[in-house]
Amino acid sequence: MNYRLGIDVGGTNTDGVLLDEDMNVIQSLKTPTTEDVETGIYNTIDELIETAHVEVDNIKFAMLGTTQCTNAIVERKKLNRVAIIRIGAPAGTAIKPLTGVPEDLKKMIGNYTYIVEGGHEFNGDEINTLNESKIHSIAEEIQGEVDSIAITSIFSPVNKEHELRTQEILRDVLGDDISISLSSEVGSIGLLERENATILNASIINVAKTTAQGFEKALGNKGVEAKIFFCQNDGTLMSKDYTLKYPILTVACGPTNSLRGASYLSDNKNAMIVDVGGTTTDIGMLVKGFPRQSSIAVELGGVRTNFRMPDIHSIGLGGGTVIRLEGDSFKIGPDSVGHRLDKEALVFGGSTLTATDVAVKLGVVELGNPENVAHLDTDLIKRVYQEMMGMVEEAIDKMKTSADDMPVVLVGGGSVLFSGKLKGASHLHKPENGGVANAIGSAISQISGEIEKIYSISKEEREEILNQAKQLAITETIKAGASAETVEIVDIENVPLAYLPGNATRVKIKAAGNLAMNQKESGGVKKSFVVEK
């Protein structure tokens, strides 16, 4: 019997789950997240294996979902020194790189910024010839001064020739050890947002390396020699090499894992998912089993970006949320005791009133010592609880696209705090093992591939061009490690661009498939999938 190991590192708990070959949950648990993360991961793996009584040799795949890269950006910690190269002069010089980026972040990563001649039109034609001599000069100037490089060229998602050539020149001078991020592989159409996403990606390369090495070390210390994957924010998996190249894609994988796990546990592919953690409650919409993607630019750490992100609404309410009583009035959060809940909450002998204490007082959940909250005024605590319910209901209403009630799946370790009916829910699911939905979501994740291009589409060619684009997405998915037999198209977007000539249409297609159990499954790309350029 072979097993999959899924780990999800949250701000409060590190969740773990073991699945068998048929995707049945064999064992699941939570352990407190530790300051160094690695220790928490090891503790989870150790306890999972010991309680499930499985042989480590039978664990063939290990998946990790983590917020370490997100935290590094938000907290401005452990970021790389980045050289920023924009290819687009003279057309792209009006707005400088890092415009609108917070000053503290600029100081950490933006000391080396350049704009050079080059770039392409929307149809792939050159705007200007790439200034290769200037690229050589830049390479010599930044040698030994930066850890990574972010390269952005105008309309590179359509034609990335100049980005690739720039990378080639930099490699000739600087060698293969320096990390280089290309905007055509990170973000979408939209120069400034794509550039920002690429800069952020380049800034967290070292954080990603540390996290990946910590995961590998934790597995190795327990004797697990599994194939390792990392979760990305669209609900699918990346290899270690892919993760180290595009760590920005791990941002928001935590909420996404919960959505995917909730879909699996409730057998519902179209529903509203409410994931109640120790610090926040995240609400997202499932469409065909995958999170609805945000259709607008997303801010991360005060930086406007446009890489793919799930449409998630978060509120400051979780099991560890601090409740402040002031006479007959009260205030809920948004701060939380986080992973210190079992020490600081009243029911565990602490001195801080939390959302968990409120639920215990009202008999919603049995935890700790109820005598520690017996002194609280019942009527006031009922009002607090009603406000907590109202916060969740309002968040659900904000995420809905119609006034109709719809199925709601309640998961996460803090989901035990809520009982009864939620307004806006046609049916409320609280699936078994929902407390570790995020870890389950990481373990069941599929492999995906995505393409985004601008085509000049006439009515006569529309179907043919879309079919070619679908085949490209399928090919990318198989290359990423999916089983060719299971790949299917899961999302199609085609938006006419009225501001560009020639029936220009932005086509974005995503495909996904099950993880190939061996190299043969993913290596044999069928001829029917190959598209001639």
DRENDOGU-521815 format. One record per residue (C-alpha): x, y, z. Coordinates in steps of 0.5 Angstrom, whole numbers, plus 2048, in hexadecimal, padded with zeros to 3 digits. Layout:
R  east  north   up
R     X      Y    Z
...
! end
This chain:
R  east  north   up
R   800    800  800
R   803    807  7FE
R   801    80D  802
R   801    815  800
R   803    81A  806
R   800    821  806
R   802    826  80A
R   7FF    82D  80B
R   803    832  80F
R   7FF    838  812
R   800    83D  817
R   7FD    83A  81D
R   7FD    832  81B
R   801    82E  816
R   7FC    829  814
R   7FE    822  811
R   7FA    81C  80D
R   7FC    815  80B
R   7F8    813  805
R   7F8    80C  802
R   7F8    80A  7FA
R   7F0    80B  7FA
R   7F1    812  7FD
R   7EE    80F  804
R   7F0    813  80A
R   7F4    80E  80E
R   7F6    813  813
R   7F6    81B  815
R   7F8    81F  81A
R   7FA    826  81C
R   801    829  820
R   803    830  822
R   806    834  81D
R   80D    835  81F
R   812    83B  81E
R   817    838  819
R   811    834  816
R   815    82E  814
R   815    82B  81B
R   80D    82C  81B
R   80D    828  814
R   812    823  817
R   80D    822  81D
R   807    821  819
R   80A    81C  814
R   80D    818  81A
R   806    818  81E
R   803    816  818
R   807    810  816
R   807    80E  81D
R   800    80E  81E
R   7FE    80B  817
R   803    805  818
R   805    806  811
R   80C    804  80E
R   810    80A  80C
R   812    807  805
R   80B    807  803
R   80A    80E  803
R   80B    810  7FC
R   809    817  7FB
R   809    81D  800
R   806    824  7FF
R   807    82A  803
R   803    830  803
R   806    836  807
R   805    83E  808
R   80C    83F  809
R   80D    843  802
R   807    847  804
R   80A    849  80B
R   811    84B  808
R   80D    850  803
R   808    853  809
R   80D    853  80E
R   813    855  80A
R   818    850  80C
R   81D    84C  809
R   81C    84E  802
R   821    84E  7FC
R   825    854  7FA
R   822    855  7F3
R   824    858  7EC
R   81E    85A  7E8
R   81F    85B  7E1
R   819    85D  7DC
R   81A    85C  7D5
R   816    862  7D1
R   819    868  7D0
R   817    86D  7CD
R   810    86B  7CD
R   810    869  7D5
R   814    86E  7D8
R   80E    873  7DB
R   80D    86F  7E1
R   813    86C  7E5
R   813    865  7E8
R   811    865  7EF
R   80C    86B  7EE
R   807    86A  7F4
R   80B    865  7F7
R   80C    866  7FF
R   812    86A  801
R   815    865  806
R   814    85F  801
R   818    864  7FB
R   81E    865  800
R   81E    85D  801
R   81E    85B  7FA
R   81E    861  7F5
R   825    864  7F5
R   827    861  7EE
R   822    863  7E9
R   823    864  7E1
R   81F    865  7DB
R   822    863  7D4
R   81F    863  7CD
R   81B    85E  7CA
R   814    85A  7CB
R   80E    858  7C7
R   808    85A  7C4
R   801    857  7C6
R   802    852  7C0
R   809    850  7C1
R   80D    855  7BD
R   813    859  7BF
R   812    860  7C2
R   819    861  7C2
R   820    85D  7C2
R   822    85A  7C8
R   828    85E  7CB
R   82D    858  7CC
R   833    85C  7CE
R   82F    85F  7D3
R   82D    859  7D6
R   835    857  7D6
R   836    85D  7DA
R   831    85C  7DF
R   833    855  7E0
R   83A    857  7E2
R   837    85D  7E6
R   833    858  7EB
R   838    853  7EB
R   838    851  7F3
R   834    856  7F5
R   82D    853  7F4
R   82A    84C  7F5
R   825    84B  7F0
R   822    84F  7EA
R   81B    851  7E7
R   81B    852  7E0
R   814    855  7DD
R   813    857  7D5
R   80D    85A  7D2
R   808    855  7D0
R   80D    84F  7D1
R   807    84A  7D3
R   806    84B  7CB
R   80D    84B  7C9
R   812    849  7CE
R   818    849  7CA
R   81C    850  7CD
R   81B    84D  7D4
R   81E    846  7D2
R   824    84A  7CE
R   825    84E  7D4
R   825    848  7D9
R   82A    845  7D4
R   82F    84B  7D4
R   82E    84B  7DC
R   830    844  7DD
R   836    845  7D8
R   839    84A  7DD
R   836    848  7E4
R   836    840  7E3
R   830    83C  7E5
R   830    83D  7ED
R   82C    843  7EC
R   824    843  7EC
R   821    846  7E6
R   819    847  7E6
R   816    849  7DF
R   80F    84D  7DF
R   80D    849  7DA
R   80D    843  7DE
R   80A    846  7E4
R   804    84B  7E3
R   7FF    84D  7DE
R   7FE    852  7D9
R   7FF    859  7DC
R   806    85C  7DC
R   807    85F  7E3
R   803    85A  7E7
R   807    854  7E4
R   80D    858  7E5
R   80B    858  7EC
R   80A    851  7ED
R   810    84F  7EA
R   814    853  7EF
R   810    850  7F5
R   812    849  7F2
R   819    84B  7F1
R   819    84E  7F8
R   817    847  7FC
R   81B    842  7F8
R   820    841  7FE
R   81A    840  803
R   817    83B  7FE
R   81E    837  7FE
R   81E    837  806
R   817    835  806
R   818    82F  801
R   81E    82D  805
R   81B    82D  80B
R   815    829  809
R   81A    824  806
R   81E    824  80C
R   818    822  810
R   816    81D  80C
R   81E    81A  80B
R   81E    81A  813
R   818    815  813
R   81B    811  80E
R   816    813  808
R   818    813  801
R   812    815  7FE
R   811    819  7F7
R   810    820  7FA
R   80B    825  7F7
R   809    82C  7F9
R   802    82F  7F9
R   801    836  7F5
R   7FB    83A  7F6
R   7F7    838  7F0
R   7F6    831  7F4
R   7FB    82D  7F0
R   802    82B  7F1
R   809    82D  7EF
R   80F    829  7EF
R   815    82B  7F4
R   819    82E  7EE
R   813    832  7EB
R   811    835  7F2
R   818    837  7F3
R   817    83B  7EC
R   810    83D  7EE
R   810    83E  7F5
R   80A    844  7F4
R   805    83E  7F2
R   805    83B  7F9
R   802    842  7FC
R   7FB    840  7FE
R   7FC    839  7FD
R   7F9    838  805
R   7F2    83A  803
R   7F2    837  7FD
R   7F4    830  800
R   7EE    831  804
R   7E9    832  7FF
R   7EC    82C  7FB
R   7EC    828  801
R   7E5    82A  803
R   7E3    828  7FC
R   7E5    821  7FC
R   7E3    820  803
R   7DC    823  802
R   7DB    820  7FB
R   7D9    827  7F8
R   7DD    82A  7F2
R   7D8    831  7F3
R   7D7    834  7F9
R   7DA    839  7FE
R   7DF    837  803
R   7E0    83A  80A
R   7E7    838  80D
R   7E7    83A  814
R   7EE    83A  817
R   7F2    83C  81D
R   7F3    843  81B
R   7EE    845  815
R   7E8    842  811
R   7E9    841  809
R   7E3    841  805
R   7E4    83F  7FE
R   7E0    83C  7F8
R   7E1    836  7F5
R   7DF    835  7ED
R   7E0    82E  7EA
R   7E4    82C  7F0
R   7E9    832  7F0
R   7E9    838  7F3
R   7E6    83E  7EF
R   7EC    843  7ED
R   7ED    84A  7EE
R   7EB    84E  7E8
R   7EE    854  7EB
R   7F5    856  7EC
R   7F7    854  7F3
R   7FB    858  7F8
R   801    854  7FC
R   804    857  802
R   802    85E  7FF
R   804    85C  7F8
R   7FF    85C  7F2
R   800    855  7EE
R   7FD    851  7E9
R   7FF    84A  7EA
R   7FA    845  7EA
R   7F6    845  7F1
R   7F0    842  7F4
R   7EA    847  7F6
R   7EB    846  7FE
R   7E7    84B  803
R   7EB    84A  80A
R   7E8    84D  810
R   7EB    84D  817
R   7E8    848  81A
R   7EA    841  81D
R   7EB    83D  823
R   7F0    841  826
R   7ED    848  824
R   7ED    84C  82A
R   7E7    84F  82D
R   7E7    855  831
R   7E1    857  836
R   7E0    85E  838
R   7DA    85E  83D
R   7D4    85C  838
R   7D7    85D  832
R   7DD    859  82F
R   7E2    859  829
R   7E4    853  825
R   7EB    852  822
R   7EE    853  81E
R   7F4    851  821
R   7F5    849  824
R   7F9    845  829
R   7FB    841  823
R   7FE    83A  824
R   7FE    83D  82C
R   7F7    83B  82C
R   7F8    835  831
R   7FC    839  836
R   7F8    840  835
R   7F1    83E  835
R   7ED    83E  83B
R   7EA    837  83A
R   7F2    835  83A
R   7F4    839  840
R   7F6    83F  83D
R   7F4    846  83E
R   7F1    848  837
R   7EA    848  835
R   7EA    845  82E
R   7E4    843  829
R   7E6    83B  82B
R   7E4    83D  832
R   7DD    841  830
R   7DB    83A  82C
R   7DD    836  832
R   7D9    83A  837
R   7D3    839  833
R   7D4    832  832
R   7D5    832  82B
R   7DC    82E  82B
R   7DF    82A  831
R   7E6    82C  832
R   7EA    82E  838
R   7E7    82F  83F
R   7E0    832  83E
R   7E1    835  846
R   7E6    83A  844
R   7E0    83E  840
R   7DA    83C  844
R   7DB    844  847
R   7DA    847  840
R   7D3    84A  83F
R   7CF    846  83B
R   7CB    84B  838
R   7D1    84F  836
R   7D5    849  833
R   7CE    847  82F
R   7CF    84E  82C
R   7D6    84D  82A
R   7D5    846  827
R   7CF    849  823
R   7D4    84E  820
R   7D9    849  81F
R   7D4    845  81A
R   7D2    84C  817
R   7D9    84D  815
R   7D9    846  811
R   7D2    847  80E
R   7D4    84E  80C
R   7DB    84C  809
R   7D7    846  805
R   7D2    84B  802
R   7D8    84F  800
R   7DB    849  7FC
R   7D4    847  7F9
R   7D2    849  7F2
R   7CB    849  7F2
R   7C6    84A  7F8
R   7C4    842  7F8
R   7C6    83E  7FE
R   7CB    839  7FC
R   7CF    833  7FF
R   7D4    835  804
R   7DA    830  807
R   7DC    832  80E
R   7E4    82F  80F
R   7EA    831  813
R   7EC    830  81A
R   7E7    835  81C
R   7E1    833  819
R   7DF    830  81F
R   7DD    836  822
R   7D7    837  81D
R   7D1    833  81E
R   7CA    834  81B
R   7C8    837  814
R   7CC    83D  811
R   7C8    842  80D
R   7C9    841  806
R   7CA    83A  806
R   7C5    835  803
R   7C9    82F  806
R   7CF    82F  80B
R   7D4    82A  80A
R   7D9    828  810
R   7DC    822  80D
R   7E0    81D  811
R   7E8    81F  812
R   7E6    826  810
R   7EB    829  815
R   7F1    827  811
R   7ED    829  80A
R   7F4    82D  808
R   7F8    827  809
R   7F3    822  805
R   7F3    828  800
R   7FB    827  7FF
R   7FB    820  7FF
R   7F6    81F  7F9
R   7F8    825  7F5
R   7F9    824  7EE
R   7FE    826  7E9
R   7FC    82C  7E4
R   7FE    830  7DE
R   7FC    837  7DC
R   7FD    83B  7D5
R   7FC    842  7D4
R   7FD    846  7CD
R   7FA    84B  7C9
R   7F7    849  7C2
R   7F4    84C  7BC
R   7EE    848  7BC
R   7E9    849  7B6
R   7E2    845  7B6
R   7E5    840  7B1
R   7EB    83E  7B5
R   7E8    83F  7BC
R   7E7    837  7BE
R   7ED    835  7BB
R   7F1    83A  7BF
R   7EE    838  7C5
R   7EF    831  7C4
R   7F6    832  7C3
R   7F7    836  7C9
R   7F3    831  7CD
R   7F8    82C  7CA
R   7FE    830  7CD
R   7FB    830  7D4
R   7FA    829  7D4
R   802    828  7D1
R   804    82D  7D7
R   800    829  7DC
R   803    822  7DA
R   80A    825  7DA
R   809    827  7E1
R   808    820  7E3
R   801    81E  7E2
R   7FE    818  7DF
R   7FC    819  7D8
R   7F6    815  7D9
R   7F3    819  7DE
R   7F4    820  7DB
R   7EE    824  7DA
R   7ED    82C  7D9
R   7EA    82F  7DF
R   7EA    836  7DD
R   7E9    83A  7D7
R   7E9    842  7D6
R   7E9    846  7D0
R   7E9    84D  7D0
R   7E8    852  7CA
R   7ED    858  7CB
R   7EA    85E  7C8
R   7EF    862  7C9
R   7F4    85E  7C4
R   7F3    85D  7BD
R   7F2    857  7B9
R   7ED    853  7BD
R   7F2    852  7C2
R   7EF    84E  7C8
R   7F2    84C  7CE
R   7F2    844  7CF
R   7F3    841  7D6
R   7F2    839  7D6
R   7F4    835  7DC
R   7F4    82D  7DC
R   7F5    828  7E2
R   7F6    821  7E3
R   7F8    81C  7E8
R   7FF    81B  7EB
R   803    816  7E6
R   805    810  7EB
R   80B    80F  7E7
R   80F    812  7E1
R   80C    80E  7DC
R   805    811  7DD
R   808    818  7DC
R   80D    817  7D7
R   80A    815  7D2
R   807    81B  7CF
R   802    819  7C9
R   803    81B  7C2
R   7FB    81E  7C2
R   7FD    823  7C8
R   803    826  7C4
R   802    82D  7C1
R   806    82F  7BB
R   808    836  7BC
! end
